[in-house]
Amino acid sequence: MLNVEEGIKHLQSSGAKITSQRVAIMRSLGDRHDHPSAEKIFLELKPKFPTLSIATVYSTAQLLAQASMIRILSIYEKKVFFDPDTTPHAHFMCTRCKKIIDLRANYELKVRLKPEDEIFCIDNTEVFHYGLCSECVSL
């Protein structure tokens, strides 16, 4: 999970300004077990921070993702979601209600690389599953 103090240190070391809005965004992400979108975080924080912009949410998330403190999920073509849990796991998205659920299966990636593949190092693997959640399947 996202550690706010570490996030502040990273933002400082990258030259980003430490604002109350950015700290609030990190706190919001650090306490979550869901996968909020930028819009959701923006709407939750806007009442306390009237000058907050959606661009600030995105830029703060991008800085945190570059530091491997959160993951930005592109599981849905119309928006991105943020995951403060950076441990290896897959995701399931309900195609009806759009809920995202962590999957804790033991995924083992076996890739056989040949020199002509021109791939020498895999940095990240994302596994997305799609279907109906238990609530939507009974509708």
Steps between C-alpha positions, in 0.01 A plus 500: 500500500604856439704656779428875505834595657690308232280660236584848630873418497476374143311807381757725667792311344340523156462877537121498528329743734356356819152648526214418733310373196774255405528377859121450508517300174772277647300453822193412300692239300690366800189405695318323218440138412298582190617632165381860473505699179644850484146632477395319818794638699435846355132494603583372849763769566340795319277606795808543726721637222289727276798594282596136433516411131469162333841571346654510849354156576643359175842663536537390862400144408746500211786606730405229751476237226844596367633431850319160506290618795170440320394329179295667231260243356385527142247221544215706349534692175306806620695584817793401713489373856760519775617210714703577812581129539816446296548136598465253209137417431248488218174692466143408408258757359127442489382587151161613631565708816872575430608391849868402519609217728852386591577138415759330717565199280852366470584620151821367358616659179707276278638671196755343275703773339714454193777747411307608191201601716692814599348481850761469770328615815133496600433771759130452559212268420134589539229235502139613454197270505152607394158353574210539743544542874291294741252786545446558127487134398183454709315790329 
